[in-house]
Amino acid sequence: MADHIVIVGGGPGGYEAAHVAAQLGAEVTVVDTDGVGGSAVLTDCVPSKTLIATSELMTDMSSAQELGVNFHDHQGDAATTITVDLARVNARVKQLAADQSADIAARLDRDGVRVVTGRGRLGPDLTVTATTADGEETLQADAIIVATGAAPRTLPSAKPDGERILTWEQVYDLTEVPEKLIVVGSGVTGAEFASAYLSLGIDVTLVSSRDRVLPGEDADASAVLEDVLTRRGMNVLGQSRMQSVTREGDTVTVTLTDGRTVSGSHCILALGSVPNTADLGLEDAGVTVDDGGFVKVDRVSRTSARGIYAAGDCTGVLMLASVAAMQGRIAMWHFLGDAVSPLDLKKVSSNVFTSPEIATVGWSQNAVDAGEIRAQVVMLPLAGNARAKMQGVRDGFVKLFCRPGTGIVVGGVVVAPRASELIHPVSIAVSESLTADQLAQAFTVYPSMSGSVAEAARRLHRV
Ligand SMILES: Cc1cc2nc3c(=O)[nH]c(=O)nc-3n(C[C@H](O)[C@H](O)[C@H](O)COP(=O)(O)OP(=O)(O)OC[C@H]3O[C@@H](n4cnc5c(N)ncnc54)[C@H](O)[C@@H]3O)c2cc1C
């Protein structure tokens, strides 16, 4: 008889595991509260990148004049402003997210996966009880995957009201452009929203508790980004820790721990995420969580309880949809006896979707500086790239790290428009242990931004 896999949570960690399990012949049930696709599709990743698609267009338009394009109004006068219709943008965002969720549901259905809409809770002896609109159903499993994701962190002193004090899940209900937006938090999510709304023509203040934006990213990359954002008019408040956010009428006030205040019309809280692991029955099932509530897993997604795996944001391993999906697949390859390699975080490429984008893979400058790995580093500004000049791109660079002895590429950073696409050759080099010479020898198109990836690799040639 086929193994029965029960997956709690239908985000990328859950639905990708479901596809693999179905492909390997298991009977699969996914229990999900909010609709398959999870937060990734419904509130986080897909909606924010759809919003950013509009902001990218606005950024491109802002350089139109330099490239010789003028806009005129219907009377032939020069148009000086381009405005965004936020209600239409947000309607498109929500529709696209719903469509994507429906596509995922249809694919799961084609694979024969059963989706139960309800809240799952683990019970004893590999059981999951789903509470649905029709009552309770207890499912007996051979293996369980916990993939319940995470939710925006809020504070008692900064409570979202869904109107003017917003989590990142609530911004798509805005129908009018905020007059003055304050974004609290300068990690990836805060930086992405601040950059996107700035491009939409909104007055943005970014409140950062650290001395620079994106404290977790490559320092050269965040310096470029901060420089671009401030040049484009963003008010970046470094070393400014938020104490509270309050609202009076149409005014939102952020009070900082040093007593200063910042006022605006709206505030987005980007204070990190908390795992959805409370009241899941994890303790009774023998699953260990850490102090932050994240499920502890090994590199093949096993928890401390036999037959129970966990994937995605609820594990806190690396909060990316791509990593969640891979953890879910690995869990199923492992349990169902297929070939499996443990998760290797040094091969994960990731991107910050700001303008310009920041993409990274492999070992970082921080690790090199801290002596965790010996590596040669080269950093090549994009300003010298012919295609960049043609497109009016002045900010950004390609940085590569390779081992001094062998020349094997172990990491890289790209700061550029569409860096998320340009990082792929570096990602292949890291994943396949290619040398800088091998990366340099592959033809690139002339003129192209990727020419700078090959050029940086050429500069690492050892004589
Ligand atoms: C604003 C933002 C932008 C992002 N952009 C990107 C990006 O561009 N690229 C990227 O790789 N990552 C991005 N991420 C991260 C990405 O969204 C997450 O890493 C990803 O959603 C994790 O997937 P998951 O399967 O672990 O959980 P989720 O996608 O959160 O899905 C979990 C699902 O489980 C359900 N659930 C929870 N508890 C239960 C229960 N008890 N029973 C049943 N169901 C339950 C939830 O309702 C949800 O549907 C972004 C995150 C944010 C906040």
The ligand as an ORCA input file, in Angstrom:
! r2SCAN-3c Opt
* xyz 0 1
  C       7.149     40.753      1.744
  C       7.893     39.477      1.472
  C       8.446     39.251      0.227
  C       9.106     38.059     -0.036
  N       9.676     37.882     -1.268
  C      10.361     36.754     -1.527
  C      11.000     36.567     -2.782
  O      10.953     37.443     -3.641
  N      11.651     35.404     -3.013
  C      11.715     34.419     -2.074
  O      12.331     33.382     -2.343
  N      11.131     34.566     -0.871
  C      10.457     35.708     -0.577
  N       9.880     35.880      0.640
  C       9.910     34.770      1.605
  C       8.849     33.741      1.265
  O       7.591     34.360      1.146
  C       8.807     32.665      2.333
  O      10.091     32.171      2.537
  C       7.885     31.536      1.929
  O       6.559     31.982      1.934
  C       8.004     30.343      2.874
  O       7.169     29.329      2.440
  P       6.494     28.316      3.480
  O       5.942     27.199      2.661
  O       7.423     28.003      4.561
  O       5.321     29.138      4.171
  P       4.113     30.024      3.667
  O       4.278     30.493      2.277
  O       3.931     31.029      4.733
  O       2.873     29.028      3.691
  C       2.434     28.436      4.877
  C       0.966     28.120      4.771
  O       0.582     27.333      5.891
  C      -0.678     27.776      6.362
  N      -0.825     27.376      7.760
  C      -0.249     27.917      8.862
  N      -0.617     27.226      9.969
  C      -1.429     26.234      9.542
  C      -2.119     25.189     10.197
  N      -2.036     25.009     11.517
  N      -2.865     24.350      9.447
  C      -2.957     24.498      8.111
  N      -2.313     25.469      7.437
  C      -1.560     26.329      8.141
  C      -0.608     29.270      6.155
  O      -1.881     29.846      6.173
  C       0.060     29.337      4.790
  O      -0.916     29.225      3.780
  C       9.215     37.061      0.955
  C       8.674     37.293      2.222
  C       8.034     38.494      2.487
  C       7.469     38.733      3.855
*
